[in-house]
Amino acid sequence: MLSELFNKALLILDCAKIPEEEWTFGGGTALSLYFHHRESKDIDIFLTEAQYLPFLSPRLNEVARGIVDDYTEASNFVKLRFPEGEIDFVVAPYLTKDYCQIMEINGRKVRLETPEEIIVKKLFYRAENLKIRDIVDITIVYRERKTKLKQYFLLIYPKIKIIEHRWDKLKKKYFEDIGKIKIFNKSLIEQVPLLFNQFLEDLRQMSQM
């Protein structure tokens, strides 16, 4: 069962009267439902229609206005801050063919993004801002679903220089930063740098195709 933060997101979506087929649950917390690899609390909800976004802001959403502590609103996202974490409503087109599946979460049928969609989004939209927790997420999907992930390497390959540059910075403090993340399978901590380097090597092979 997910945290109360997810239930808050559902209440805000319901208040905005956004149809269930118009949004998906993605990001690191969604990925943890597949692999149970690390602790993740923040909630990421993705939409493809920007017209819905204002109705999720505390400016127009009565539920959000009544429960949120602080928020940021931009043209492509609304970030709501709570003591227990953050809820992000983000406008971002889906990037993979079968981008979600139906899963019951907290008694509600939800369109849960697939591991491939979650990782391709991280790499395509946020390559320059990757964090260690993202590297862990990429690694677990590469390890567990390599064949499916590699189907989208053509989409990711144009970002390879940005990804390599970001990893060069992150790996210098890897063991310091990984200690701040609750990893459920401790053996993964040692595996991540090796597996991520293998992921990059596989991605580089795209230049020879």
Contacts in CASP RR format, 6 or more apart in sequence:
PFRMAT RR
TARGET T0000
AUTHOR 0000-0000-0000
METHOD contacts of the structure
MODEL  1
MLSELFNKALLILDCAKIPEEEWTFGGGTALSLYFHHRESKDIDIFLTEA
QYLPFLSPRLNEVARGIVDDYTEASNFVKLRFPEGEIDFVVAPYLTKDYC
QIMEINGRKVRLETPEEIIVKKLFYRAENLKIRDIVDITIVYRERKTKLK
QYFLLIYPKIKIIEHRWDKLKKKYFEDIGKIKIFNKSLIEQVPLLFNQFL
EDLRQMSQM
1 106 0 8 1.000
2 29 0 8 1.000
2 33 0 8 1.000
2 105 0 8 1.000
2 106 0 8 1.000
3 41 0 8 1.000
3 84 0 8 1.000
4 84 0 8 1.000
5 41 0 8 1.000
5 42 0 8 1.000
5 43 0 8 1.000
5 82 0 8 1.000
5 84 0 8 1.000
5 85 0 8 1.000
5 87 0 8 1.000
6 25 0 8 1.000
6 29 0 8 1.000
6 43 0 8 1.000
6 105 0 8 1.000
6 106 0 8 1.000
7 106 0 8 1.000
8 43 0 8 1.000
8 67 0 8 1.000
8 82 0 8 1.000
8 87 0 8 1.000
9 43 0 8 1.000
9 45 0 8 1.000
9 87 0 8 1.000
10 106 0 8 1.000
10 108 0 8 1.000
11 63 0 8 1.000
12 56 0 8 1.000
12 61 0 8 1.000
12 63 0 8 1.000
12 64 0 8 1.000
12 80 0 8 1.000
12 87 0 8 1.000
13 23 0 8 1.000
13 45 0 8 1.000
13 56 0 8 1.000
14 63 0 8 1.000
15 61 0 8 1.000
15 62 0 8 1.000
15 63 0 8 1.000
15 64 0 8 1.000
16 52 0 8 1.000
16 55 0 8 1.000
16 56 0 8 1.000
16 60 0 8 1.000
16 61 0 8 1.000
17 55 0 8 1.000
18 47 0 8 1.000
18 52 0 8 1.000
18 55 0 8 1.000
18 56 0 8 1.000
20 109 0 8 1.000
20 110 0 8 1.000
20 111 0 8 1.000
21 111 0 8 1.000
22 47 0 8 1.000
22 48 0 8 1.000
22 49 0 8 1.000
22 52 0 8 1.000
23 45 0 8 1.000
23 46 0 8 1.000
23 47 0 8 1.000
23 52 0 8 1.000
23 111 0 8 1.000
24 45 0 8 1.000
24 46 0 8 1.000
24 94 0 8 1.000
24 99 0 8 1.000
24 100 0 8 1.000
24 111 0 8 1.000
24 112 0 8 1.000
24 113 0 8 1.000
24 117 0 8 1.000
25 43 0 8 1.000
25 44 0 8 1.000
25 45 0 8 1.000
25 46 0 8 1.000
25 105 0 8 1.000
25 110 0 8 1.000
25 111 0 8 1.000
25 112 0 8 1.000
25 113 0 8 1.000
26 44 0 8 1.000
26 45 0 8 1.000
26 46 0 8 1.000
26 112 0 8 1.000
26 113 0 8 1.000
26 117 0 8 1.000
26 118 0 8 1.000
26 121 0 8 1.000
27 40 0 8 1.000
27 44 0 8 1.000
27 113 0 8 1.000
27 118 0 8 1.000
27 121 0 8 1.000
27 122 0 8 1.000
27 137 0 8 1.000
28 40 0 8 1.000
28 42 0 8 1.000
28 44 0 8 1.000
28 118 0 8 1.000
28 133 0 8 1.000
28 137 0 8 1.000
29 40 0 8 1.000
29 41 0 8 1.000
29 42 0 8 1.000
29 43 0 8 1.000
29 44 0 8 1.000
30 44 0 8 1.000
30 112 0 8 1.000
30 113 0 8 1.000
30 118 0 8 1.000
31 37 0 8 1.000
31 40 0 8 1.000
31 115 0 8 1.000
31 118 0 8 1.000
31 119 0 8 1.000
31 137 0 8 1.000
31 140 0 8 1.000
31 141 0 8 1.000
32 38 0 8 1.000
32 39 0 8 1.000
32 40 0 8 1.000
33 103 0 8 1.000
33 105 0 8 1.000
33 112 0 8 1.000
34 115 0 8 1.000
35 115 0 8 1.000
35 140 0 8 1.000
35 141 0 8 1.000
35 144 0 8 1.000
36 184 0 8 1.000
37 136 0 8 1.000
37 137 0 8 1.000
37 140 0 8 1.000
37 183 0 8 1.000
37 184 0 8 1.000
37 185 0 8 1.000
37 188 0 8 1.000
38 133 0 8 1.000
38 136 0 8 1.000
38 137 0 8 1.000
38 181 0 8 1.000
38 182 0 8 1.000
38 183 0 8 1.000
38 184 0 8 1.000
39 181 0 8 1.000
39 182 0 8 1.000
39 184 0 8 1.000
40 133 0 8 1.000
41 84 0 8 1.000
41 85 0 8 1.000
42 85 0 8 1.000
42 86 0 8 1.000
42 87 0 8 1.000
42 88 0 8 1.000
43 86 0 8 1.000
43 87 0 8 1.000
43 88 0 8 1.000
44 88 0 8 1.000
44 90 0 8 1.000
45 87 0 8 1.000
45 88 0 8 1.000
45 89 0 8 1.000
45 90 0 8 1.000
46 90 0 8 1.000
46 91 0 8 1.000
46 92 0 8 1.000
46 94 0 8 1.000
46 113 0 8 1.000
46 121 0 8 1.000
47 53 0 8 1.000
47 89 0 8 1.000
47 90 0 8 1.000
47 91 0 8 1.000
47 92 0 8 1.000
48 91 0 8 1.000
48 92 0 8 1.000
48 93 0 8 1.000
48 94 0 8 1.000
49 91 0 8 1.000
50 75 0 8 1.000
50 76 0 8 1.000
50 91 0 8 1.000
53 75 0 8 1.000
53 76 0 8 1.000
53 77 0 8 1.000
53 78 0 8 1.000
53 89 0 8 1.000
53 91 0 8 1.000
54 60 0 8 1.000
55 61 0 8 1.000
56 64 0 8 1.000
56 78 0 8 1.000
56 89 0 8 1.000
57 64 0 8 1.000
57 71 0 8 1.000
57 73 0 8 1.000
57 78 0 8 1.000
58 64 0 8 1.000
58 65 0 8 1.000
58 66 0 8 1.000
58 68 0 8 1.000
58 71 0 8 1.000
58 80 0 8 1.000
59 65 0 8 1.000
59 73 0 8 1.000
64 71 0 8 1.000
64 80 0 8 1.000
67 82 0 8 1.000
68 80 0 8 1.000
68 81 0 8 1.000
68 82 0 8 1.000
69 81 0 8 1.000
69 82 0 8 1.000
69 83 0 8 1.000
70 80 0 8 1.000
70 81 0 8 1.000
71 78 0 8 1.000
71 79 0 8 1.000
71 80 0 8 1.000
71 81 0 8 1.000
72 78 0 8 1.000
72 79 0 8 1.000
73 79 0 8 1.000
76 90 0 8 1.000
76 91 0 8 1.000
76 92 0 8 1.000
77 88 0 8 1.000
77 89 0 8 1.000
77 90 0 8 1.000
77 91 0 8 1.000
78 88 0 8 1.000
78 89 0 8 1.000
79 86 0 8 1.000
79 87 0 8 1.000
79 88 0 8 1.000
79 89 0 8 1.000
80 86 0 8 1.000
80 87 0 8 1.000
80 88 0 8 1.000
80 89 0 8 1.000
92 121 0 8 1.000
92 125 0 8 1.000
94 100 0 8 1.000
94 117 0 8 1.000
95 117 0 8 1.000
95 120 0 8 1.000
95 121 0 8 1.000
95 124 0 8 1.000
95 152 0 8 1.000
95 155 0 8 1.000
96 114 0 8 1.000
96 116 0 8 1.000
96 117 0 8 1.000
96 120 0 8 1.000
96 152 0 8 1.000
98 114 0 8 1.000
99 113 0 8 1.000
99 114 0 8 1.000
99 117 0 8 1.000
100 111 0 8 1.000
100 112 0 8 1.000
100 113 0 8 1.000
100 114 0 8 1.000
100 117 0 8 1.000
101 111 0 8 1.000
101 112 0 8 1.000
101 114 0 8 1.000
102 109 0 8 1.000
102 110 0 8 1.000
102 111 0 8 1.000
102 112 0 8 1.000
103 109 0 8 1.000
103 110 0 8 1.000
103 112 0 8 1.000
104 110 0 8 1.000
105 112 0 8 1.000
113 121 0 8 1.000
115 141 0 8 1.000
115 144 0 8 1.000
115 145 0 8 1.000
115 148 0 8 1.000
115 149 0 8 1.000
116 141 0 8 1.000
116 145 0 8 1.000
116 148 0 8 1.000
116 149 0 8 1.000
116 151 0 8 1.000
116 152 0 8 1.000
118 137 0 8 1.000
118 141 0 8 1.000
119 137 0 8 1.000
119 138 0 8 1.000
119 141 0 8 1.000
119 142 0 8 1.000
119 149 0 8 1.000
120 149 0 8 1.000
120 152 0 8 1.000
120 155 0 8 1.000
120 156 0 8 1.000
122 130 0 8 1.000
122 134 0 8 1.000
122 137 0 8 1.000
122 138 0 8 1.000
123 130 0 8 1.000
123 138 0 8 1.000
123 156 0 8 1.000
123 159 0 8 1.000
123 163 0 8 1.000
124 155 0 8 1.000
124 156 0 8 1.000
124 159 0 8 1.000
126 134 0 8 1.000
127 159 0 8 1.000
127 162 0 8 1.000
127 163 0 8 1.000
127 166 0 8 1.000
128 162 0 8 1.000
128 166 0 8 1.000
129 166 0 8 1.000
130 163 0 8 1.000
130 166 0 8 1.000
130 167 0 8 1.000
130 170 0 8 1.000
131 170 0 8 1.000
131 177 0 8 1.000
132 170 0 8 1.000
132 174 0 8 1.000
132 177 0 8 1.000
132 178 0 8 1.000
132 181 0 8 1.000
133 181 0 8 1.000
135 167 0 8 1.000
135 170 0 8 1.000
135 192 0 8 1.000
135 196 0 8 1.000
136 178 0 8 1.000
136 181 0 8 1.000
136 183 0 8 1.000
136 188 0 8 1.000
136 192 0 8 1.000
138 196 0 8 1.000
138 199 0 8 1.000
139 188 0 8 1.000
139 191 0 8 1.000
139 192 0 8 1.000
139 195 0 8 1.000
139 196 0 8 1.000
139 199 0 8 1.000
140 188 0 8 1.000
141 149 0 8 1.000
142 149 0 8 1.000
142 195 0 8 1.000
142 196 0 8 1.000
142 198 0 8 1.000
142 199 0 8 1.000
143 191 0 8 1.000
143 195 0 8 1.000
146 202 0 8 1.000
150 202 0 8 1.000
153 202 0 8 1.000
153 203 0 8 1.000
153 206 0 8 1.000
154 206 0 8 1.000
156 163 0 8 1.000
156 203 0 8 1.000
157 203 0 8 1.000
157 206 0 8 1.000
157 207 0 8 1.000
160 200 0 8 1.000
160 203 0 8 1.000
160 204 0 8 1.000
160 206 0 8 1.000
163 200 0 8 1.000
163 203 0 8 1.000
164 200 0 8 1.000
167 196 0 8 1.000
167 200 0 8 1.000
170 177 0 8 1.000
171 193 0 8 1.000
174 192 0 8 1.000
174 193 0 8 1.000
175 189 0 8 1.000
178 189 0 8 1.000
178 192 0 8 1.000
179 189 0 8 1.000
183 189 0 8 1.000
END
